Amino acid sequence: MKKLLPAILLLIFYIHPVAYAQLTPPGTPVTKVINVTYPKMSQGQIDSIKKNAINTIFSNPDLYNDAYTQFINSLKGNPNKLYTFMRDMNIKFKTFQVNNQSPALGFEYKYNNSWTKNKQLPTKSVAQSFNINLSGNVAFKKADNPTNLMETGFLYNGTSIWGGVTKKNDTATAKRLIQIAGLIAKNTIPNNPAIEKLYEEQNQLVKITNQYYLGLNVKASYENTQDFSKRQFVPGLLVNAGAKAWDKSEALQYFNLPDYPFALLRLITGTDDSFRLSGASFPSALMGVDYVIPNQDSLRQAVTGGLNPFSRFRFEASFKTKAARVANKAIYFSADFRWYRELFATSAELGAGIASQTYFVATLESNNGFFVSYTAGRLPFDKKDNNVYGLGFHYNFGNWQ
């Protein structure tokens, strides 16, 4: 037992990423840490420890998060066109587990760059934007990718917005709002709980009418799998709609049904001092029709005998709210539901399961970037429904909300 103890301690230390990160000076090569003396051990045992250590270190999302952060920080020190692009690239490095399979490593990415023009009319405001969007999931081992869809697209959006107008305050309220603004301006502490309380008080004091928006989207995108074995061009026409229940004296706030359990959780954890529904977290929806032009899809070709274009209805609903505050860290919950349905699908397409897809993802994320997620269902190119658990860190350099 005494002979085995040094080997066990070495194994625990060298395969534990946190120990490696905390006890090793920055910039130290992994080989220098691993190539040390292993007393009273055979060469086979030494090789096994080294292999396990290297596999564990390089399968840890923290390693890639740290490398990416250092890369971005180096770009910040010397801003250029590459930094301008990377600033809007948002990445979640994560490990994910599909059903009962072994955990795998990968990342989710989103890039959004938009050019916006706003116009104020007598009864509403109109926002127009041109957007370039990139999104997808990548597994370092492509066979392990459970949500194998990458999308690159261009989108025009025109949205009309009604309401959201500030009501006139009395003198006492106006003075308190000025005082709050001054306290917020003097704050120098990141993620300061006291400042967040001031923002909450500010939101309670400012009286704003309910806000509604309705938009039209014209888009053209290119969808493909990670290895480009399946790909298709997808133009489409979509409508987006939503609301913000700012006015606490009106009934709209009570229709924010997904926020009820989180309002209770915020009350139980002391995040809120009363049971209060969030007006800002009202769910939003997107729906419309895509015209899908397949370029390469072996499964569809085998089922239908060709790659003929088809129309596809899609519906998406999304929701995000604050769940609680724990140890001075805000925890947010977000959910996204998508449904794709091929219009006028044949019995063969229905039988093969390629005419309809349902996808749901729920995430709990701290404002320091740590997150856990659960995904169920599948996206258009996925072969079967999956239940996927994810764990990792989110680095937000742009406008991914």
C-alpha positions in Angstrom: 0.0 0.0 0.0 2.9 2.4 0.8 4.4 1.8 -2.6 1.1 2.6 -4.3 0.4 5.8 -2.3 3.0 8.1 -4.2 1.5 6.8 -7.5 -2.1 7.6 -6.4 -1.1 11.1 -5.3 0.8 11.8 -8.5 -2.2 10.6 -10.5 -4.6 12.8 -8.6 -2.4 15.9 -9.0 -1.5 15.5 -12.6 -4.9 14.8 -14.0 -6.7 17.4 -12.0 -7.0 20.6 -14.2 -7.7 22.9 -11.2 -4.5 21.8 -9.4 -2.6 22.2 -12.6 -3.9 25.7 -13.1 -3.4 26.9 -9.5 0.0 25.4 -8.8 1.7 25.9 -12.1 3.1 29.3 -13.2 1.5 30.7 -16.3 3.1 29.8 -19.6 4.7 26.5 -18.2 4.6 23.8 -20.9 2.5 20.8 -20.0 5.4 18.5 -20.9 7.6 20.2 -18.4 5.1 19.6 -15.6 4.5 15.9 -16.6 8.1 14.9 -17.3 9.2 14.6 -13.6 10.5 11.8 -11.5 8.1 9.0 -10.7 9.7 7.0 -7.9 9.3 3.2 -7.7 7.1 3.0 -10.7 7.4 1.0 -13.9 7.6 2.6 -17.3 4.2 1.3 -18.1 2.7 3.0 -15.1 4.5 6.3 -15.8 3.3 6.2 -19.5 -0.3 5.6 -18.3 -0.2 8.5 -15.8 1.2 10.9 -18.5 -1.4 9.8 -21.0 -4.3 10.3 -18.5 -2.9 13.7 -17.4 -2.6 15.0 -21.0 -6.0 13.7 -22.0 -7.7 15.3 -18.9 -5.9 18.6 -19.3 -6.8 19.0 -23.0 -10.4 17.9 -22.5 -11.1 20.6 -20.0 -13.0 23.7 -21.3 -11.1 26.0 -18.9 -7.9 25.5 -21.0 -9.6 26.7 -24.2 -11.4 29.5 -22.3 -8.1 30.8 -20.9 -6.4 30.6 -24.3 -9.2 32.4 -26.0 -9.3 35.1 -23.3 -5.6 35.7 -23.6 -5.9 36.0 -27.4 -8.7 38.6 -27.1 -6.8 40.6 -24.5 -3.8 40.7 -26.9 -6.0 42.0 -29.6 -7.5 44.7 -27.3 -3.9 46.0 -26.7 -3.5 46.5 -30.4 -7.0 47.1 -32.0 -7.2 46.2 -35.7 -9.7 44.7 -38.1 -9.3 41.3 -36.6 -10.3 42.6 -33.2 -13.3 44.5 -34.7 -14.5 41.1 -36.0 -13.7 39.1 -32.9 -15.4 41.7 -30.6 -18.7 40.5 -31.9 -17.8 36.8 -31.8 -19.3 35.1 -28.8 -18.1 31.6 -27.8 -19.2 29.0 -25.2 -16.6 26.4 -24.6 -18.3 23.4 -23.0 -18.3 19.7 -22.3 -21.5 17.9 -23.2 -23.0 14.5 -22.6 -25.5 12.9 -25.0 -27.8 10.4 -23.4 -25.5 7.7 -21.9 -22.4 8.4 -24.0 -19.0 9.6 -22.7 -18.7 13.4 -22.2 -17.3 15.3 -25.3 -15.7 18.7 -25.8 -16.7 21.4 -28.1 -18.0 24.9 -28.4 -21.0 27.0 -29.5 -20.5 30.2 -31.4 -22.6 33.2 -32.4 -21.6 36.2 -34.4 -23.9 39.1 -35.0 -23.0 42.4 -36.7 -25.8 44.9 -37.6 -26.3 48.3 -39.1 -29.4 50.0 -37.6 -31.4 53.1 -38.5 -34.2 54.3 -36.2 -37.0 56.7 -37.1 -39.4 58.3 -34.7 -43.0 58.8 -35.9 -45.9 60.5 -34.0 -47.4 57.3 -32.7 -44.6 54.8 -32.9 -40.9 54.3 -33.7 -39.5 52.2 -36.6 -36.2 50.4 -36.4 -34.6 49.0 -39.6 -31.5 46.8 -39.5 -29.2 44.8 -41.8 -27.6 41.9 -40.0 -24.9 39.3 -40.7 -25.4 36.3 -38.4 -23.3 33.2 -37.9 -24.2 30.5 -35.4 -23.5 26.8 -34.8 -22.2 24.0 -32.6 -18.8 22.4 -33.1 -17.5 19.2 -31.5 -13.8 18.6 -31.5 -14.8 15.0 -32.5 -17.5 15.6 -35.1 -19.2 12.2 -34.5 -20.1 13.4 -31.0 -21.9 16.6 -32.2 -25.5 16.3 -31.0 -26.8 19.6 -32.5 -25.0 19.4 -35.9 -26.3 22.6 -37.5 -24.2 25.6 -38.6 -25.9 28.7 -40.1 -24.5 31.7 -42.0 -27.0 34.3 -43.0 -28.0 37.8 -44.0 -31.1 39.3 -42.6 -33.1 42.6 -43.1 -35.4 43.5 -40.2 -38.0 46.2 -40.0 -39.7 46.6 -36.7 -42.5 48.9 -35.5 -42.5 49.7 -31.8 -45.5 51.2 -29.9 -45.5 52.4 -26.2 -42.6 52.4 -23.8 -43.2 56.1 -23.1 -42.2 57.6 -19.7 -45.0 59.1 -17.6 -44.4 62.4 -15.8 -43.1 62.0 -12.3 -43.9 64.1 -9.2 -41.2 66.3 -7.6 -40.2 63.9 -4.9 -39.8 61.0 -7.4 -37.8 63.1 -9.8 -35.4 64.1 -7.0 -34.9 60.5 -6.0 -34.2 59.5 -9.6 -31.6 62.2 -9.9 -30.0 60.9 -6.6 -30.0 57.3 -7.9 -28.4 58.3 -11.2 -25.6 60.1 -9.3 -24.9 57.0 -7.1 -24.8 54.8 -10.1 -22.4 57.1 -11.9 -20.0 57.1 -9.0 -19.8 53.3 -8.8 -16.5 51.7 -9.6 -17.1 48.1 -8.4 -18.1 45.5 -11.1 -21.2 43.5 -10.4 -22.0 45.6 -7.3 -25.1 44.2 -5.5 -25.9 47.7 -4.1 -25.9 49.2 -7.6 -28.2 46.5 -8.8 -30.6 47.3 -6.0 -30.5 50.9 -7.2 -31.4 49.9 -10.7 -34.3 47.9 -9.4 -35.5 50.9 -7.4 -35.1 53.1 -10.5 -37.2 50.7 -12.5 -39.9 50.8 -9.8 -39.9 54.6 -9.7 -39.9 55.3 -13.4 -43.4 54.9 -14.8 -43.4 53.6 -18.4 -46.3 52.5 -20.5 -46.3 48.9 -21.9 -44.4 48.4 -25.0 -45.3 46.2 -28.1 -43.3 45.5 -31.2 -44.0 43.7 -34.5 -41.4 43.1 -37.2 -40.9 41.7 -40.6 -37.7 39.8 -41.5 -36.4 38.9 -45.0 -33.5 36.5 -44.8 -31.2 34.3 -46.8 -29.0 31.8 -45.0 -26.8 28.8 -45.7 -27.3 25.8 -43.4 -24.8 22.9 -43.2 -23.4 20.3 -40.9 -20.0 20.5 -39.3 -18.3 18.5 -42.0 -20.5 20.0 -44.8 -21.8 16.5 -45.7 -25.3 18.1 -45.7 -25.9 21.6 -46.8 -28.8 23.8 -48.2 -29.6 27.4 -49.1 -32.6 28.8 -47.2 -34.3 32.1 -48.1 -37.3 33.0 -46.0 -39.9 35.5 -44.8 -40.5 35.7 -41.0 -42.5 37.8 -38.5 -41.2 38.6 -35.0 -43.4 39.8 -32.2 -43.1 40.7 -28.5 -44.0 42.9 -25.6 -42.6 44.5 -22.5 -44.9 44.8 -19.5 -43.4 47.9 -18.0 -46.6 49.3 -16.5 -47.3 47.5 -13.2 -50.8 49.0 -12.9 -52.0 47.1 -16.0 -52.8 43.4 -16.5 -50.2 42.5 -19.2 -47.6 41.6 -16.6 -49.7 38.7 -15.3 -49.6 37.0 -18.7 -45.8 36.5 -18.3 -46.5 32.9 -17.4 -43.0 31.5 -17.6 -41.7 34.0 -15.0 -44.0 32.8 -12.2 -41.7 30.1 -10.8 -38.7 32.5 -11.0 -40.6 35.3 -9.3 -41.2 32.9 -6.5 -37.5 31.8 -6.5 -36.3 35.4 -6.4 -38.6 36.0 -3.4 -37.4 32.8 -1.5 -33.7 33.6 -2.1 -34.1 37.2 -1.1 -33.2 38.5 -4.6 -36.5 40.4 -4.6 -38.2 41.7 -1.4 -41.7 40.8 -2.8 -43.3 38.5 -5.4 -42.7 40.6 -8.5 -43.0 39.5 -12.2 -40.4 40.9 -14.6 -41.8 43.1 -17.3 -38.6 43.0 -19.3 -38.6 39.2 -19.6 -41.8 38.8 -21.5 -41.4 36.0 -24.0 -40.9 36.8 -27.7 -41.8 34.8 -30.8 -40.7 34.4 -34.4 -42.6 32.6 -37.1 -42.7 32.3 -40.9 -41.9 30.2 -44.0 -38.5 29.2 -45.4 -37.9 28.0 -49.0 -35.3 25.3 -48.6 -33.1 24.4 -51.6 -31.0 21.3 -50.7 -27.5 21.1 -52.1 -26.4 17.9 -50.5 -28.3 15.6 -48.3 -27.9 11.8 -48.6 -30.8 10.9 -46.3 -33.3 13.2 -48.1 -32.1 11.9 -51.5 -32.5 8.3 -50.4 -36.0 8.9 -49.1 -37.4 11.2 -51.9 -35.2 10.1 -54.8 -34.0 13.6 -55.4 -33.1 17.0 -53.9 -36.1 19.0 -54.8 -36.8 22.4 -53.1 -39.5 22.5 -50.4 -41.3 25.0 -48.2 -40.8 24.8 -44.4 -42.8 26.5 -41.6 -40.8 27.5 -38.6 -41.8 28.8 -35.1 -39.5 29.9 -32.4 -40.2 31.2 -28.9 -37.6 32.5 -26.5 -37.5 33.7 -22.8 -34.9 35.0 -20.4 -35.2 36.2 -16.8 -33.2 36.6 -13.6 -33.5 33.4 -11.5 -31.7 34.4 -8.4 -28.7 36.1 -6.9 -26.2 33.7 -5.1 -23.0 34.8 -3.5 -23.2 38.2 -5.2 -23.5 36.5 -8.6 -26.7 37.0 -10.7 -28.0 33.7 -12.1 -30.1 34.0 -15.3 -32.4 31.4 -16.9 -33.0 31.3 -20.6 -35.0 29.0 -22.8 -35.5 28.6 -26.5 -38.1 26.4 -28.3 -38.0 25.8 -32.1 -40.4 23.8 -34.3 -39.7 23.1 -38.0 -42.3 21.5 -40.2 -42.1 20.8 -44.0 -45.2 21.9 -45.8 -47.0 19.3 -48.0 -44.6 16.6 -46.9 -45.0 13.1 -48.5 -45.8 10.0 -46.5 -42.2 8.8 -47.2 -40.8 12.0 -45.6 -43.1 11.7 -42.7 -42.2 8.0 -42.2 -38.4 8.8 -42.3 -38.8 11.5 -39.7 -37.2 14.3 -41.9 -40.4 16.4 -42.3 -40.5 17.8 -38.7 -38.1 18.7 -36.0 -38.6 20.0 -32.5 -35.8 21.5 -30.4 -35.6 22.9 -26.9 -32.7 24.3 -24.9 -32.7 25.6 -21.3 -29.7 27.3 -19.7 -28.7 28.6 -16.2 -25.9 31.1 -16.5 -24.0 33.2 -14.0 -22.9 36.7 -14.9 -19.3 35.5 -14.6 -19.9 33.2 -17.6 -20.3 29.8 -16.0 -23.3 27.9 -17.3 -25.1 24.6 -17.3 -27.6 23.6 -20.0 -30.1 21.0 -21.1 -31.1 20.3 -24.7 -33.8 18.0 -26.0 -34.9 17.2 -29.5 -33.1 17.9 -32.8 -32.4 20.5 -35.5 -33.0 20.0 -39.2 -29.9 18.0 -40.0 -29.8 15.8 -36.8 -30.7 12.2 -37.4 -32.5 11.5 -34.1 -33.7 13.2 -30.9 -31.1 13.6 -28.2 -31.0 14.7 -24.6 -27.8 16.7 -24.0 -26.3 18.1 -20.9 -23.8 20.9 -21.2 -21.3 22.5 -18.8 -18.8 25.3 -19.5 -18.0 29.0 -19.7 -19.5 31.7 -21.9 -17.3 34.6 -23.2 -19.4 37.5 -24.4 -17.4 40.0 -26.4 -20.3 41.4 -28.4 -24.1 41.5 -28.3 -25.1 37.9 -27.6 -27.8 38.2 -25.0 
